[in-house]
Every structure is written in C-alpha cells, then in structure tokens.
Amino acid sequence: MLDLLGANRGKLLVYASNLACNQKRLKSVSLAAEKTAKILNLELEVVALKERKTPIYVCYRNGDEEPIPLYCDKNQKSTVENVYRSLRSMIFVLSFHPKYSALKKIRKEITRFS
C-alpha cells in the first residue's frame, strides 16, 4: 500500500495456527492488528501456521526484509486494547531505527492514534 508520497509503509503480519482452539485468541490479536494497520495505512496479512498449538505473533515487514516481531500472545488470551497498545508502543520504538525510515515518516500518526 502506498502513502501519499508513494513510499511503501510496510505490512503487519499475523502468524497463527488455524486450529479452532486459537480462534478466541486470534480474534483479539487480529482485530488489534487490523485497527493498527487501518490507522497507519499499512497492509495486513494473516499467515496460517501448520503447527498445532503455537503462540500468535504480529510482525512488521518492510519490503523483502525479515519480519520484525512486535507482539506475541504467549498462548494467553489478551484484550483487543492490550494488544493494540503493545503494537502501538513497538511500532513507535521501531520508528526510531534508521532502517525503518517509512515508519519515521509517520511517527506523528503513530503517537496520535489511540
């Protein structure tokens, strides 16, 4: 997805097992990731893992680079708001890394959304 200046902002990836036992946990995490992606104009992708019981991860990927972990649910249920706050904090911190200049450009949006 392109911002107004044509620069790719990156993508949020949600990694989760596709087993039914994870559905309640996945719902909270995916809703928080979706809200974050929408506000920051990032792409969102859910990646199904074949492992039976795995934690749910949210990662940020910029282009072809390796995904950077932002959140792990540790096989425990969290509220949408807790996941959202964690994602917001991690993206803010990541925006100071020189490698992620796309996030630096939207730092005001990161600090503004709540």
Long-range contacts (C-beta under 8 A, 24 or more apart in sequence): 1-41, 1-42, 1-43, 3-41, 3-102, 3-105, 3-106, 5-105, 7-102, 7-105, 8-62, 8-63, 8-102, 9-40, 9-41, 9-42, 9-102, 9-103, 9-106, 10-42, 10-43, 10-60, 10-61, 10-62, 10-63, 10-100, 10-102, 10-103, 11-37, 11-42, 11-43, 11-44, 11-45, 11-60, 11-61, 11-62, 12-36, 12-37, 12-42, 12-43, 12-44, 12-45, 12-58, 12-59, 12-60, 12-70, 12-87, 13-44, 13-45, 13-46, 13-47, 13-57, 13-58, 13-59, 13-60, 13-61, 13-67, 14-44, 14-45, 14-46, 14-47, 14-56, 14-57, 14-58, 15-47, 15-49, 15-54, 15-56, 15-57, 15-58, 15-59, 16-46, 16-47, 16-48, 16-49, 16-54, 16-56, 16-57, 17-48, 17-49, 17-50, 17-51, 17-52, 17-53, 17-54, 17-56, 18-48, 18-49, 19-52, 19-53, 21-53, 22-53, 22-54, 22-56, 24-77, 25-56, 25-73, 25-75, 25-76, 25-77, 25-78, 26-56, 28-73, 28-77, 28-78, 28-79, 28-80, 28-83, 29-56, 29-58, 29-71, 29-73, 29-78, 29-83, 31-80, 31-83, 32-58, 32-80, 32-81, 32-83, 32-84, 32-87, 33-58, 33-83, 33-87, 35-80, 35-84, 36-84, 36-87, 36-88, 36-91, 36-113, 39-109, 39-113, 40-91, 40-106, 40-109, 40-110, 40-113, 41-106, 58-83, 58-87, 60-90, 60-91, 60-94, 60-100, 60-103, 62-99, 62-100, 62-102, 65-99, 68-94, 70-94, 88-113, 88-114
